Amino acid sequence: MRFAHISDCHIGGWRDPRLRDANARSFKLAISKCIERRVDFVLISGDLFNTAVPAIDSLRMAVEQLRCLKDANIPVYIIAGSHDFSPSGKTMLDVLERAALVVCVAKGRELDDGRLRLEFTQDPKTGVKITGMVGKKGGLEAGYYSILSKENLEREPGKKIFLFHTALQELKPKGLEKMEAMPVSYLPRGFDYYAGGHVHIVKNQSIGPYSNIVYPGPVFPNNFRELEQLKCGSFVIVEDGNIEFVKLPVNEVVSIEVSAKDKTPLEVESEIRSHIGQHSLKDAIVTIRVKGCLIKGRPADINWNDLVHDCSSKGAYATLRNTSGLASREIELISLPGADVDHIEERLVQEHAPKFSFSRDDVGLSKSLIQVLSAEKKEGERIGDFESRLHSELDSLFDLSF
């Protein structure tokens, strides 16, 4: 028996059209490898799409690829993930199932005692029995597991696979310790393979009676950090019990990280340019991360347009930057003890007026200006009348005439 395990495709997820295209190409590469390796079936453990109602272009591409699998007589067994799940229960996966492109295996019924009983879907070629549980946003699927009837699942004979889309406490990666997760004991025991999704990690581990708990990683990195760490997407092919992680390198990822500590914006620019010069960037996705505190100047003083142009001139496919950890000594943090808004505004004006050589009249004007600009639209007042009233009050305040 040979099967593929894919998860977290997030088709249509990237806003940047170039990265959205790279994501699509990575998904196509995964499908072509499944066909090339002649797998018996494909498992998708959630988040085929990035939303329950994907854009037409994303849907068209996915349908074309699923059709390729169908034409090759390779069935696809799928569950909804936290992104493509809909509280209404209506998702695009239902449409794909009606079109006979996928089989949704998270099927069951409520028992008289309130518990949930899942049913198996049997693959006709291999005889393997497949079932699973959908994923929900915020880890709310844990509620389903708490009422899951496990007896029938654990007693079922033969080869069995369980699809799930959630984080497990025992396998939470470093940096995601606060992620909502459930204990592995919530899963039914005795399955041959646990096809995981949701957590974008590449992992294969057995824990006690739970053998082969596998997270294949995303089909394509889903954010800046994942581009830095994973470099490319991946999926899994399982053949006669051997688990192989298959990489999907559609574009090289070149990651540049620079410390701004005790440097000027110009020095930071120079260091980034030095890194750019050291790499061949042809068709590469470039990530530039800058963190630390500038000795002078502001983060906005770094000329990003020129740096992006430098990357493009070397043939870079796309350039992304991250400055969330960048600060400047020139940015002063203003801290005030708890007080109401009026008191805070007055304190700010009084404390900073001397710094800007404000006179007493200027201080009074500042307070009046804050008052005018904080006015709200009256009930029933039209927007045009509200704007005219503000203009009139500002004219009077500054003694303006037009």
PyMOL commands that set and color helices and strands:
alter all, ss='L'
color gray80, all
select helices_A, chain A and resi 17-36+56-71+92-98+137-139+142-146+151-155+169-171+184-186+224-230+265-277+299-301+304-313+341-352+354-356+360-373+383-398
alter helices_A, ss='H'
color red, helices_A
select strands_A, chain A and resi 2-6+41-45+76-79+103-104+108-110+116-118+121-122+129-132+160-163+193-195+202-207+210-216+233-239+242-248+253-259+285-294+318-328
alter strands_A, ss='S'
color yellow, strands_A
deselect
rebuild
show_as cartoon
